[in-house]
Amino acid sequence: MPIYEYECEKCNHITEALRPMAQADEPLICESCGNSKTQRRHSEFAAGASKGAARGEMPPMGGCGRCGDPNGPCGM
Ligand SMILES: [Zn+2]
């Protein structure tokens, strides 16, 4: 289960929470001041897992840039 960090909008305290991905966007109560408005920070775990492909990162050397086939260009 991934760890998420939530930053309080009032006191900027970071509250860490271990919760399922399905609940990642649900608000968390600040453990410092009790404020319910917290912003989830993008942890490295979440960013790396879901955004790599969407950013259009370069394919590995020698692979096909179109379909990602590691064996080489697919000829299209
Ligand atoms: Zn707070």
N, CA, C, O and the ligand as a Tripos MOL2 file, in Angstrom:
@<TRIPOS>MOLECULE
protein
  305   303    77     0     0
PROTEIN
NO_CHARGES

@<TRIPOS>ATOM
      1 N           0.8560   -1.2000    0.0000 N.3       1 MET1
      2 CA          0.0000    0.0000    0.0000 C.3       1 MET1
      3 C           0.8920    1.2500    0.0000 C.2       1 MET1
      4 O           1.7870    1.3730    0.8360 O.2       1 MET1
      5 N           0.6520    2.1560   -0.9160 N.am      2 PRO2
      6 CA          1.5170    3.3430   -1.0090 C.3       2 PRO2
      7 C           1.2650    4.3520    0.1060 C.2       2 PRO2
      8 O           0.1810    4.4250    0.6830 O.2       2 PRO2
      9 N           2.3030    5.1200    0.3810 N.am      3 ILE3
     10 CA          2.1780    6.1920    1.3690 C.3       3 ILE3
     11 C           1.9220    7.5050    0.6320 C.2       3 ILE3
     12 O           2.6310    7.8500   -0.3130 O.2       3 ILE3
     13 N           0.9080    8.2210    1.0760 N.am      4 TYR4
     14 CA          0.6090    9.5100    0.4710 C.3       4 TYR4
     15 C           0.8870   10.6180    1.4760 C.2       4 TYR4
     16 O           0.8040   10.4210    2.6890 O.2       4 TYR4
     17 N           1.2170   11.7760    0.9440 N.am      5 GLU5
     18 CA          1.4720   12.9190    1.8160 C.3       5 GLU5
     19 C           0.4490   13.9990    1.5180 C.2       5 GLU5
     20 O           0.1660   14.3070    0.3600 O.2       5 GLU5
     21 N          -0.0920   14.5600    2.5640 N.am      6 TYR6
     22 CA         -1.0970   15.6050    2.4160 C.3       6 TYR6
     23 C          -0.6140   16.8650    3.1240 C.2       6 TYR6
     24 O          -0.2560   16.8390    4.3010 O.2       6 TYR6
     25 N          -0.6120   17.9590    2.3840 N.am      7 GLU7
     26 CA         -0.1400   19.2120    2.9600 C.3       7 GLU7
     27 C          -1.3240   20.0650    3.3700 C.2       7 GLU7
     28 O          -2.2280   20.3200    2.5740 O.2       7 GLU7
     29 N          -1.3100   20.5000    4.6170 N.am      8 CYS8
     30 CA         -2.3870   21.3170    5.1550 C.3       8 CYS8
     31 C          -2.3610   22.7060    4.5200 C.2       8 CYS8
     32 O          -1.3000   23.3170    4.3950 O.2       8 CYS8
     33 N          -3.5420   23.2060    4.1180 N.am      9 GLU9
     34 CA         -3.5960   24.5340    3.5030 C.3       9 GLU9
     35 C          -3.4610   25.6400    4.5430 C.2       9 GLU9
     36 O          -3.1670   26.7860    4.2030 O.2       9 GLU9
     37 N          -3.6720   25.3020    5.7870 N.am     10 LYS10
     38 CA         -3.5890   26.3150    6.8470 C.3      10 LYS10
     39 C          -2.1870   26.4210    7.4260 C.2      10 LYS10
     40 O          -1.5800   27.4920    7.4500 O.2      10 LYS10
     41 N          -1.6890   25.2810    7.8900 N.am     11 CYS11
     42 CA         -0.4210   25.3410    8.6230 C.3      11 CYS11
     43 C           0.7220   24.6780    7.8610 C.2      11 CYS11
     44 O           1.8540   24.6350    8.3430 O.2      11 CYS11
     45 N           0.4230   24.1620    6.6710 N.am     12 ASN12
     46 CA          1.4390   23.5410    5.8210 C.3      12 ASN12
     47 C           2.0840   22.3120    6.4420 C.2      12 ASN12
     48 O           3.1430   21.8650    6.0020 O.2      12 ASN12
     49 N           1.4510   21.7790    7.4490 N.am     13 HIS13
     50 CA          1.9720   20.5640    8.0460 C.3      13 HIS13
     51 C           1.7380   19.3940    7.0840 C.2      13 HIS13
     52 O           0.6920   19.3030    6.4420 O.2      13 HIS13
     53 N           2.7100   18.5200    6.9980 N.am     14 ILE14
     54 CA          2.5750   17.3530    6.1340 C.3      14 ILE14
     55 C           2.0990   16.1680    6.9540 C.2      14 ILE14
     56 O           2.7410   15.7590    7.9210 O.2      14 ILE14
     57 N           0.9620   15.6270    6.5500 N.am     15 THR15
     58 CA          0.4410   14.4380    7.2060 C.3      15 THR15
     59 C           0.5990   13.2510    6.2680 C.2      15 THR15
     60 O           0.1310   13.2850    5.1300 O.2      15 THR15
     61 N           1.2450   12.2230    6.7340 N.am     16 GLU16
     62 CA          1.4180   11.0450    5.9030 C.3      16 GLU16
     63 C           0.3070   10.0460    6.1860 C.2      16 GLU16
     64 O          -0.1320    9.8950    7.3260 O.2      16 GLU16
     65 N          -0.1390    9.3690    5.1420 N.am     17 ALA17
     66 CA         -1.1970    8.3900    5.3160 C.3      17 ALA17
     67 C          -0.9340    7.1740    4.4440 C.2      17 ALA17
     68 O          -0.5750    7.2840    3.2710 O.2      17 ALA17
     69 N          -1.1200    6.0350    5.0410 N.am     18 LEU18
     70 CA         -0.9840    4.7860    4.3040 C.3      18 LEU18
     71 C          -2.3940    4.3610    3.9130 C.2      18 LEU18
     72 O          -3.1960    3.9760    4.7630 O.2      18 LEU18
     73 N          -2.6820    4.4340    2.6330 N.am     19 ARG19
     74 CA         -4.0550    4.1350    2.2270 C.3      19 ARG19
     75 C          -4.0680    3.5690    0.8150 C.2      19 ARG19
     76 O          -3.1290    3.7670    0.0450 O.2      19 ARG19
     77 N          -5.1370    2.8670    0.4860 N.am     20 PRO20
     78 CA         -5.2470    2.2850   -0.8520 C.3      20 PRO20
     79 C          -5.2830    3.3640   -1.9160 C.2      20 PRO20
     80 O          -5.6960    4.4940   -1.6570 O.2      20 PRO20
     81 N          -4.8450    3.0070   -3.1210 N.am     21 MET21
     82 CA         -4.8440    3.9720   -4.2150 C.3      21 MET21
     83 C          -6.2340    4.5590   -4.4620 C.2      21 MET21
     84 O          -6.3700    5.7240   -4.8340 O.2      21 MET21
     85 N          -7.2510    3.7430   -4.2520 N.am     22 ALA22
     86 CA         -8.6170    4.1890   -4.5170 C.3      22 ALA22
     87 C          -9.0130    5.3640   -3.6290 C.2      22 ALA22
     88 O          -9.9100    6.1350   -3.9680 O.2      22 ALA22
     89 N          -8.3380    5.4910   -2.4940 N.am     23 GLN23
     90 CA         -8.6730    6.5770   -1.5670 C.3      23 GLN23
     91 C          -7.6470    7.6950   -1.5990 C.2      23 GLN23
     92 O          -7.6590    8.5820   -0.7460 O.2      23 GLN23
     93 N          -6.7610    7.6530   -2.5820 N.am     24 ALA24
     94 CA         -5.6470    8.6050   -2.6150 C.3      24 ALA24
     95 C          -6.1260   10.0470   -2.6930 C.2      24 ALA24
     96 O          -5.4960   10.9390   -2.1240 O.2      24 ALA24
     97 N          -7.2310   10.2860   -3.3900 N.am     25 ASP25
     98 CA         -7.6830   11.6600   -3.5890 C.3      25 ASP25
     99 C          -8.6770   12.1220   -2.5350 C.2      25 ASP25
    100 O          -9.1500   13.2580   -2.5750 O.2      25 ASP25
    101 N          -8.9870   11.2570   -1.6100 N.am     26 GLU26
    102 CA         -9.9020   11.6750   -0.5590 C.3      26 GLU26
    103 C          -9.1660   12.5690    0.4270 C.2      26 GLU26
    104 O          -7.9990   12.3330    0.7400 O.2      26 GLU26
    105 N          -9.8500   13.5890    0.9120 N.am     27 PRO27
    106 CA         -9.1880   14.5300    1.8260 C.3      27 PRO27
    107 C          -8.8160   13.8760    3.1460 C.2      27 PRO27
    108 O          -9.4610   12.9340    3.6050 O.2      27 PRO27
    109 N          -7.7710   14.3970    3.7330 N.am     28 LEU28
    110 CA         -7.3050   13.8810    4.9990 C.3      28 LEU28
    111 C          -7.3030   15.0220    6.0210 C.2      28 LEU28
    112 O          -7.0160   16.1720    5.6870 O.2      28 LEU28
    113 N          -7.6210   14.6880    7.2430 N.am     29 ILE29
    114 CA         -7.6060   15.7130    8.2910 C.3      29 ILE29
    115 C          -6.1630   15.9680    8.7190 C.2      29 ILE29
    116 O          -5.4110   15.0290    8.9810 O.2      29 ILE29
    117 N          -5.7830   17.2340    8.7890 N.am     30 CYS30
    118 CA         -4.4380   17.5810    9.2420 C.3      30 CYS30
    119 C          -4.2590   17.1110   10.6830 C.2      30 CYS30
    120 O          -5.0670   17.4100   11.5620 O.2      30 CYS30
    121 N          -3.1840   16.3710   10.8940 N.am     31 GLU31
    122 CA         -2.9790   15.8360   12.2310 C.3      31 GLU31
    123 C          -2.4590   16.9040   13.1880 C.2      31 GLU31
    124 O          -2.4180   16.6970   14.4010 O.2      31 GLU31
    125 N          -2.0650   18.0400   12.6330 N.am     32 SER32
    126 CA         -1.5020   19.0930   13.4680 C.3      32 SER32
    127 C          -2.5620   20.0570   13.9840 C.2      32 SER32
    128 O          -2.6160   20.3610   15.1760 O.2      32 SER32
    129 N          -3.4190   20.5410   13.0550 N.am     33 CYS33
    130 CA         -4.3910   21.5560   13.4650 C.3      33 CYS33
    131 C          -5.8350   21.1040   13.2670 C.2      33 CYS33
    132 O          -6.7580   21.8090   13.6760 O.2      33 CYS33
    133 N          -6.0430   19.9610   12.6590 N.am     34 GLY34
    134 CA         -7.4020   19.4570   12.5080 C.3      34 GLY34
    135 C          -8.1270   19.9920   11.2990 C.2      34 GLY34
    136 O          -9.3040   19.6890   11.1010 O.2      34 GLY34
    137 N          -7.4550   20.7800   10.4880 N.am     35 ASN35
    138 CA         -8.0640   21.3290    9.2910 C.3      35 ASN35
    139 C          -8.3440   20.2030    8.2890 C.2      35 ASN35
    140 O          -7.5350   19.2900    8.1230 O.2      35 ASN35
    141 N          -9.4930   20.2850    7.6290 N.am     36 SER36
    142 CA         -9.8470   19.2110    6.6900 C.3      36 SER36
    143 C          -9.4240   19.5290    5.2740 C.2      36 SER36
    144 O          -9.5780   18.6890    4.3870 O.2      36 SER36
    145 N          -8.8950   20.7190    5.0340 N.am     37 LYS37
    146 CA         -8.4580   21.0690    3.6830 C.3      37 LYS37
    147 C          -6.9680   20.7720    3.5330 C.2      37 LYS37
    148 O          -6.1070   21.5400    3.9620 O.2      37 LYS37
    149 N          -6.7080   19.6520    2.9210 N.am     38 THR38
    150 CA         -5.3210   19.2710    2.6900 C.3      38 THR38
    151 C          -5.1450   18.9320    1.2190 C.2      38 THR38
    152 O          -6.0590   18.4260    0.5680 O.2      38 THR38
    153 N          -3.9760   19.2150    0.7180 N.am     39 GLN39
    154 CA         -3.6640   18.9190   -0.6710 C.3      39 GLN39
    155 C          -2.7320   17.7190   -0.7250 C.2      39 GLN39
    156 O          -1.7170   17.6710   -0.0300 O.2      39 GLN39
    157 N          -3.0890   16.7620   -1.5520 N.am     40 ARG40
    158 CA         -2.2020   15.6130   -1.6950 C.3      40 ARG40
    159 C          -0.9620   16.0160   -2.4870 C.2      40 ARG40
    160 O          -1.0540   16.6110   -3.5600 O.2      40 ARG40
    161 N           0.1700   15.6830   -1.9430 N.am     41 ARG41
    162 CA          1.4050   15.9670   -2.6660 C.3      41 ARG41
    163 C           1.7200   14.7740   -3.5580 C.2      41 ARG41
    164 O           1.3750   13.6340   -3.2470 O.2      41 ARG41
    165 N           2.3730   15.0590   -4.6560 N.am     42 HIS42
    166 CA          2.7090   13.9790   -5.5730 C.3      42 HIS42
    167 C           3.9720   13.2890   -5.1180 C.2      42 HIS42
    168 O           5.0780   13.8120   -5.2590 O.2      42 HIS42
    169 N           3.7890   12.1160   -4.5760 N.am     43 SER43
    170 CA          4.9570   11.3660   -4.1430 C.3      43 SER43
    171 C           5.6440   10.7510   -5.3500 C.2      43 SER43
    172 O           5.0490   10.6210   -6.4200 O.2      43 SER43
    173 N           6.8880   10.3790   -5.1680 N.am     44 GLU44
    174 CA          7.6290    9.7760   -6.2720 C.3      44 GLU44
    175 C           6.9790    8.4760   -6.7140 C.2      44 GLU44
    176 O           6.9900    8.1280   -7.8940 O.2      44 GLU44
    177 N           6.4270    7.7840   -5.7720 N.am     45 PHE45
    178 CA          5.8030    6.5050   -6.0960 C.3      45 PHE45
    179 C           4.6650    6.6890   -7.0850 C.2      45 PHE45
    180 O           4.6120    6.0120   -8.1110 O.2      45 PHE45
    181 N           3.7620    7.5970   -6.7790 N.am     46 ALA46
    182 CA          2.5890    7.8020   -7.6280 C.3      46 ALA46
    183 C           2.9880    8.3670   -8.9850 C.2      46 ALA46
    184 O           2.4630    7.9470  -10.0170 O.2      46 ALA46
    185 N           3.9240    9.3260   -8.9830 N.am     47 ALA47
    186 CA          4.3110    9.9590  -10.2300 C.3      47 ALA47
    187 C           4.9620    8.9560  -11.1720 C.2      47 ALA47
    188 O           4.6720    8.9320  -12.3680 O.2      47 ALA47
    189 N           5.8450    8.1310  -10.6210 N.am     48 GLY48
    190 CA          6.5570    7.1940  -11.4670 C.3      48 GLY48
    191 C           5.6620    6.0970  -12.0050 C.2      48 GLY48
    192 O           5.8830    5.5940  -13.1060 O.2      48 GLY48
    193 N           4.6680    5.7280  -11.2450 N.am     49 ALA49
    194 CA          3.8490    4.5920  -11.6360 C.3      49 ALA49
    195 C           2.8370    4.9550  -12.7180 C.2      49 ALA49
    196 O           2.5120    4.1280  -13.5690 O.2      49 ALA49
    197 N           2.3430    6.1790  -12.6860 N.am     50 SER50
    198 CA          1.2130    6.4790  -13.5660 C.3      50 SER50
    199 C           1.5200    7.4830  -14.6640 C.2      50 SER50
    200 O           0.7540    7.5950  -15.6210 O.2      50 SER50
    201 N           2.6270    8.2210  -14.5490 N.am     51 LYS51
    202 CA          2.8210    9.3010  -15.5030 C.3      51 LYS51
    203 C           3.9120    9.0360  -16.5370 C.2      51 LYS51
    204 O           4.0520    9.7960  -17.4950 O.2      51 LYS51
    205 N           4.6670    7.9940  -16.3610 N.am     52 GLY52
    206 CA          5.7900    7.7340  -17.2660 C.3      52 GLY52
    207 C           5.3600    7.6330  -18.7100 C.2      52 GLY52
    208 O           5.9570    8.2690  -19.5780 O.2      52 GLY52
    209 N           4.3400    6.8490  -18.9840 N.am     53 ALA53
    210 CA          3.9000    6.6410  -20.3600 C.3      53 ALA53
    211 C           3.2200    7.8910  -20.9160 C.2      53 ALA53
    212 O           3.3780    8.2160  -22.0930 O.2      53 ALA53
    213 N           2.4760    8.5800  -20.0810 N.am     54 ALA54
    214 CA          1.7220    9.7410  -20.5470 C.3      54 ALA54
    215 C           2.6380   10.8820  -20.9730 C.2      54 ALA54
    216 O           2.2680   11.6910  -21.8240 O.2      54 ALA54
    217 N           3.8270   10.9510  -20.3870 N.am     55 ARG55
    218 CA          4.7510   12.0230  -20.7350 C.3      55 ARG55
    219 C           5.3990   11.8180  -22.0970 C.2      55 ARG55
    220 O           6.0310   12.7350  -22.6220 O.2      55 ARG55
    221 N           5.2510   10.6160  -22.6840 N.am     56 GLY56
    222 CA          5.8760   10.3510  -23.9640 C.3      56 GLY56
    223 C           7.3790   10.2530  -23.8630 C.2      56 GLY56
    224 O           8.1110   10.8390  -24.6610 O.2      56 GLY56
    225 N           7.8290    9.5130  -22.8810 N.am     57 GLU57
    226 CA          9.2710    9.3730  -22.7050 C.3      57 GLU57
    227 C           9.8920    8.6190  -23.8730 C.2      57 GLU57
    228 O           9.2430    7.8130  -24.5400 O.2      57 GLU57
    229 N          11.1650    8.9080  -24.0950 N.am     58 MET58
    230 CA         11.8590    8.2730  -25.2080 C.3      58 MET58
    231 C          11.9310    6.7520  -25.0030 C.2      58 MET58
    232 O          12.1710    6.2810  -23.8910 O.2      58 MET58
    233 N          11.7250    6.0060  -26.0670 N.am     59 PRO59
    234 CA         11.8440    4.5500  -25.9610 C.3      59 PRO59
    235 C          13.3080    4.1580  -25.7790 C.2      59 PRO59
    236 O          14.2010    4.9550  -26.0660 O.2      59 PRO59
    237 N          13.5570    2.9550  -25.3110 N.am     60 PRO60
    238 CA         14.9340    2.5030  -25.1350 C.3      60 PRO60
    239 C          15.6860    2.5150  -26.4580 C.2      60 PRO60
    240 O          15.0790    2.3870  -27.5210 O.2      60 PRO60
    241 N          16.9930    2.6680  -26.3970 N.am     61 MET61
    242 CA         17.8030    2.6850  -27.6030 C.3      61 MET61
    243 C          17.5690    1.4230  -28.4330 C.2      61 MET61
    244 O          17.5500    0.3120  -27.9030 O.2      61 MET61
    245 N          17.3920    1.6110  -29.7360 N.am     62 GLY62
    246 CA         17.2320    0.4630  -30.6230 C.3      62 GLY62
    247 C          15.8020    0.0100  -30.7700 C.2      62 GLY62
    248 O          15.4900   -0.7870  -31.6550 O.2      62 GLY62
    249 N          14.9240    0.5080  -29.9120 N.am     63 GLY63
    250 CA         13.5370    0.0780  -29.9910 C.3      63 GLY63
    251 C          12.7630    0.8980  -31.0040 C.2      63 GLY63
    252 O          13.2350    1.9250  -31.4920 O.2      63 GLY63
    253 N          11.5820    0.4280  -31.3050 N.am     64 CYS64
    254 CA         10.7360    1.1480  -32.2430 C.3      64 CYS64
    255 C          10.1040    2.3490  -31.5390 C.2      64 CYS64
    256 O           9.4730    2.2000  -30.4930 O.2      64 CYS64
    257 N          10.2730    3.5260  -32.1120 N.am     65 GLY65
    258 CA          9.7210    4.7220  -31.5120 C.3      65 GLY65
    259 C           8.2220    4.8280  -31.6370 C.2      65 GLY65
    260 O           7.5930    5.6330  -30.9500 O.2      65 GLY65
    261 N           7.6410    4.0200  -32.5110 N.am     66 ARG66
    262 CA          6.2050    4.0990  -32.7460 C.3      66 ARG66
    263 C           5.4190    3.1640  -31.8340 C.2      66 ARG66
    264 O           4.4580    3.5660  -31.1790 O.2      66 ARG66
    265 N           5.8570    1.9010  -31.8100 N.am     67 CYS67
    266 CA          5.0790    0.9290  -31.0540 C.3      67 CYS67
    267 C           5.7890    0.4600  -29.7980 C.2      67 CYS67
    268 O           5.2130   -0.2820  -29.0030 O.2      67 CYS67
    269 N           7.0570    0.8890  -29.6030 N.am     68 GLY68
    270 CA          7.7690    0.5090  -28.3990 C.3      68 GLY68
    271 C           8.3730   -0.8880  -28.4440 C.2      68 GLY68
    272 O           8.8870   -1.3710  -27.4350 O.2      68 GLY68
    273 N           8.3190   -1.5390  -29.5960 N.am     69 ASP69
    274 CA          8.8870   -2.8700  -29.7060 C.3      69 ASP69
    275 C          10.3990   -2.8110  -29.5170 C.2      69 ASP69
    276 O          11.0870   -2.1350  -30.2840 O.2      69 ASP69
    277 N          10.9250   -3.5000  -28.5190 N.am     70 PRO70
    278 CA         12.3610   -3.4460  -28.2460 C.3      70 PRO70
    279 C          13.2020   -4.0890  -29.3370 C.2      70 PRO70
    280 O          14.4220   -3.9250  -29.3420 O.2      70 PRO70
    281 N          12.5900   -4.8070  -30.2500 N.am     71 ASN71
    282 CA         13.3470   -5.4990  -31.3010 C.3      71 ASN71
    283 C          13.7150   -4.5680  -32.4610 C.2      71 ASN71
    284 O          14.4920   -4.9560  -33.3340 O.2      71 ASN71
    285 N          13.1750   -3.3590  -32.4820 N.am     72 GLY72
    286 CA         13.5270   -2.4290  -33.5350 C.3      72 GLY72
    287 C          12.3140   -1.8480  -34.2080 C.2      72 GLY72
    288 O          11.1810   -2.1810  -33.8600 O.2      72 GLY72
    289 N          12.5460   -0.9760  -35.1760 N.am     73 PRO73
    290 CA         11.4330   -0.3190  -35.8800 C.3      73 PRO73
    291 C          10.4660   -1.3380  -36.4720 C.2      73 PRO73
    292 O          10.8810   -2.3790  -36.9800 O.2      73 PRO73
    293 N           9.1940   -1.0340  -36.4030 N.am     74 CYS74
    294 CA          8.2030   -1.9910  -36.8700 C.3      74 CYS74
    295 C           7.9320   -1.8270  -38.3570 C.2      74 CYS74
    296 O           7.1610   -2.5980  -38.9290 O.2      74 CYS74
    297 N           8.5530   -0.8320  -38.9970 N.am     75 GLY75
    298 CA          8.4700   -0.7190  -40.4500 C.3      75 GLY75
    299 C           7.3330    0.1270  -40.9510 C.2      75 GLY75
    300 O           7.1360    0.2300  -42.1620 O.2      75 GLY75
    301 N           6.5750    0.7390  -40.0610 N.am     76 MET76
    302 CA          5.4690    1.5470  -40.5470 C.3      76 MET76
    303 C           5.9040    2.9800  -40.7990 C.2      76 MET76
    304 O           5.0930    3.8070  -41.2150 O.2      76 MET76
    305 ZN         -2.8770   22.0100    9.6760 Zn       77 ZN77
@<TRIPOS>BOND
     1     1     2 1
     2     2     3 1
     3     3     4 2
     4     3     5 am
     5     5     6 1
     6     6     7 1
     7     7     8 2
     8     7     9 am
     9     9    10 1
    10    10    11 1
    11    11    12 2
    12    11    13 am
    13    13    14 1
    14    14    15 1
    15    15    16 2
    16    15    17 am
    17    17    18 1
    18    18    19 1
    19    19    20 2
    20    19    21 am
    21    21    22 1
    22    22    23 1
    23    23    24 2
    24    23    25 am
    25    25    26 1
    26    26    27 1
    27    27    28 2
    28    27    29 am
    29    29    30 1
    30    30    31 1
    31    31    32 2
    32    31    33 am
    33    33    34 1
    34    34    35 1
    35    35    36 2
    36    35    37 am
    37    37    38 1
    38    38    39 1
    39    39    40 2
    40    39    41 am
    41    41    42 1
    42    42    43 1
    43    43    44 2
    44    43    45 am
    45    45    46 1
    46    46    47 1
    47    47    48 2
    48    47    49 am
    49    49    50 1
    50    50    51 1
    51    51    52 2
    52    51    53 am
    53    53    54 1
    54    54    55 1
    55    55    56 2
    56    55    57 am
    57    57    58 1
    58    58    59 1
    59    59    60 2
    60    59    61 am
    61    61    62 1
    62    62    63 1
    63    63    64 2
    64    63    65 am
    65    65    66 1
    66    66    67 1
    67    67    68 2
    68    67    69 am
    69    69    70 1
    70    70    71 1
    71    71    72 2
    72    71    73 am
    73    73    74 1
    74    74    75 1
    75    75    76 2
    76    75    77 am
    77    77    78 1
    78    78    79 1
    79    79    80 2
    80    79    81 am
    81    81    82 1
    82    82    83 1
    83    83    84 2
    84    83    85 am
    85    85    86 1
    86    86    87 1
    87    87    88 2
    88    87    89 am
    89    89    90 1
    90    90    91 1
    91    91    92 2
    92    91    93 am
    93    93    94 1
    94    94    95 1
    95    95    96 2
    96    95    97 am
    97    97    98 1
    98    98    99 1
    99    99   100 2
   100    99   101 am
   101   101   102 1
   102   102   103 1
   103   103   104 2
   104   103   105 am
   105   105   106 1
   106   106   107 1
   107   107   108 2
   108   107   109 am
   109   109   110 1
   110   110   111 1
   111   111   112 2
   112   111   113 am
   113   113   114 1
   114   114   115 1
   115   115   116 2
   116   115   117 am
   117   117   118 1
   118   118   119 1
   119   119   120 2
   120   119   121 am
   121   121   122 1
   122   122   123 1
   123   123   124 2
   124   123   125 am
   125   125   126 1
   126   126   127 1
   127   127   128 2
   128   127   129 am
   129   129   130 1
   130   130   131 1
   131   131   132 2
   132   131   133 am
   133   133   134 1
   134   134   135 1
   135   135   136 2
   136   135   137 am
   137   137   138 1
   138   138   139 1
   139   139   140 2
   140   139   141 am
   141   141   142 1
   142   142   143 1
   143   143   144 2
   144   143   145 am
   145   145   146 1
   146   146   147 1
   147   147   148 2
   148   147   149 am
   149   149   150 1
   150   150   151 1
   151   151   152 2
   152   151   153 am
   153   153   154 1
   154   154   155 1
   155   155   156 2
   156   155   157 am
   157   157   158 1
   158   158   159 1
   159   159   160 2
   160   159   161 am
   161   161   162 1
   162   162   163 1
   163   163   164 2
   164   163   165 am
   165   165   166 1
   166   166   167 1
   167   167   168 2
   168   167   169 am
   169   169   170 1
   170   170   171 1
   171   171   172 2
   172   171   173 am
   173   173   174 1
   174   174   175 1
   175   175   176 2
   176   175   177 am
   177   177   178 1
   178   178   179 1
   179   179   180 2
   180   179   181 am
   181   181   182 1
   182   182   183 1
   183   183   184 2
   184   183   185 am
   185   185   186 1
   186   186   187 1
   187   187   188 2
   188   187   189 am
   189   189   190 1
   190   190   191 1
   191   191   192 2
   192   191   193 am
   193   193   194 1
   194   194   195 1
   195   195   196 2
   196   195   197 am
   197   197   198 1
   198   198   199 1
   199   199   200 2
   200   199   201 am
   201   201   202 1
   202   202   203 1
   203   203   204 2
   204   203   205 am
   205   205   206 1
   206   206   207 1
   207   207   208 2
   208   207   209 am
   209   209   210 1
   210   210   211 1
   211   211   212 2
   212   211   213 am
   213   213   214 1
   214   214   215 1
   215   215   216 2
   216   215   217 am
   217   217   218 1
   218   218   219 1
   219   219   220 2
   220   219   221 am
   221   221   222 1
   222   222   223 1
   223   223   224 2
   224   223   225 am
   225   225   226 1
   226   226   227 1
   227   227   228 2
   228   227   229 am
   229   229   230 1
   230   230   231 1
   231   231   232 2
   232   231   233 am
   233   233   234 1
   234   234   235 1
   235   235   236 2
   236   235   237 am
   237   237   238 1
   238   238   239 1
   239   239   240 2
   240   239   241 am
   241   241   242 1
   242   242   243 1
   243   243   244 2
   244   243   245 am
   245   245   246 1
   246   246   247 1
   247   247   248 2
   248   247   249 am
   249   249   250 1
   250   250   251 1
   251   251   252 2
   252   251   253 am
   253   253   254 1
   254   254   255 1
   255   255   256 2
   256   255   257 am
   257   257   258 1
   258   258   259 1
   259   259   260 2
   260   259   261 am
   261   261   262 1
   262   262   263 1
   263   263   264 2
   264   263   265 am
   265   265   266 1
   266   266   267 1
   267   267   268 2
   268   267   269 am
   269   269   270 1
   270   270   271 1
   271   271   272 2
   272   271   273 am
   273   273   274 1
   274   274   275 1
   275   275   276 2
   276   275   277 am
   277   277   278 1
   278   278   279 1
   279   279   280 2
   280   279   281 am
   281   281   282 1
   282   282   283 1
   283   283   284 2
   284   283   285 am
   285   285   286 1
   286   286   287 1
   287   287   288 2
   288   287   289 am
   289   289   290 1
   290   290   291 1
   291   291   292 2
   292   291   293 am
   293   293   294 1
   294   294   295 1
   295   295   296 2
   296   295   297 am
   297   297   298 1
   298   298   299 1
   299   299   300 2
   300   299   301 am
   301   301   302 1
   302   302   303 1
   303   303   304 2
@<TRIPOS>SUBSTRUCTURE
     1 MET1         2 RESIDUE 1 A MET
     2 PRO2         6 RESIDUE 1 A PRO
     3 ILE3        10 RESIDUE 1 A ILE
     4 TYR4        14 RESIDUE 1 A TYR
     5 GLU5        18 RESIDUE 1 A GLU
     6 TYR6        22 RESIDUE 1 A TYR
     7 GLU7        26 RESIDUE 1 A GLU
     8 CYS8        30 RESIDUE 1 A CYS
     9 GLU9        34 RESIDUE 1 A GLU
    10 LYS10       38 RESIDUE 1 A LYS
    11 CYS11       42 RESIDUE 1 A CYS
    12 ASN12       46 RESIDUE 1 A ASN
    13 HIS13       50 RESIDUE 1 A HIS
    14 ILE14       54 RESIDUE 1 A ILE
    15 THR15       58 RESIDUE 1 A THR
    16 GLU16       62 RESIDUE 1 A GLU
    17 ALA17       66 RESIDUE 1 A ALA
    18 LEU18       70 RESIDUE 1 A LEU
    19 ARG19       74 RESIDUE 1 A ARG
    20 PRO20       78 RESIDUE 1 A PRO
    21 MET21       82 RESIDUE 1 A MET
    22 ALA22       86 RESIDUE 1 A ALA
    23 GLN23       90 RESIDUE 1 A GLN
    24 ALA24       94 RESIDUE 1 A ALA
    25 ASP25       98 RESIDUE 1 A ASP
    26 GLU26      102 RESIDUE 1 A GLU
    27 PRO27      106 RESIDUE 1 A PRO
    28 LEU28      110 RESIDUE 1 A LEU
    29 ILE29      114 RESIDUE 1 A ILE
    30 CYS30      118 RESIDUE 1 A CYS
    31 GLU31      122 RESIDUE 1 A GLU
    32 SER32      126 RESIDUE 1 A SER
    33 CYS33      130 RESIDUE 1 A CYS
    34 GLY34      134 RESIDUE 1 A GLY
    35 ASN35      138 RESIDUE 1 A ASN
    36 SER36      142 RESIDUE 1 A SER
    37 LYS37      146 RESIDUE 1 A LYS
    38 THR38      150 RESIDUE 1 A THR
    39 GLN39      154 RESIDUE 1 A GLN
    40 ARG40      158 RESIDUE 1 A ARG
    41 ARG41      162 RESIDUE 1 A ARG
    42 HIS42      166 RESIDUE 1 A HIS
    43 SER43      170 RESIDUE 1 A SER
    44 GLU44      174 RESIDUE 1 A GLU
    45 PHE45      178 RESIDUE 1 A PHE
    46 ALA46      182 RESIDUE 1 A ALA
    47 ALA47      186 RESIDUE 1 A ALA
    48 GLY48      190 RESIDUE 1 A GLY
    49 ALA49      194 RESIDUE 1 A ALA
    50 SER50      198 RESIDUE 1 A SER
    51 LYS51      202 RESIDUE 1 A LYS
    52 GLY52      206 RESIDUE 1 A GLY
    53 ALA53      210 RESIDUE 1 A ALA
    54 ALA54      214 RESIDUE 1 A ALA
    55 ARG55      218 RESIDUE 1 A ARG
    56 GLY56      222 RESIDUE 1 A GLY
    57 GLU57      226 RESIDUE 1 A GLU
    58 MET58      230 RESIDUE 1 A MET
    59 PRO59      234 RESIDUE 1 A PRO
    60 PRO60      238 RESIDUE 1 A PRO
    61 MET61      242 RESIDUE 1 A MET
    62 GLY62      246 RESIDUE 1 A GLY
    63 GLY63      250 RESIDUE 1 A GLY
    64 CYS64      254 RESIDUE 1 A CYS
    65 GLY65      258 RESIDUE 1 A GLY
    66 ARG66      262 RESIDUE 1 A ARG
    67 CYS67      266 RESIDUE 1 A CYS
    68 GLY68      270 RESIDUE 1 A GLY
    69 ASP69      274 RESIDUE 1 A ASP
    70 PRO70      278 RESIDUE 1 A PRO
    71 ASN71      282 RESIDUE 1 A ASN
    72 GLY72      286 RESIDUE 1 A GLY
    73 PRO73      290 RESIDUE 1 A PRO
    74 CYS74      294 RESIDUE 1 A CYS
    75 GLY75      298 RESIDUE 1 A GLY
    76 MET76      302 RESIDUE 1 A MET
    77 ZN77       305 GROUP 0 **** ****
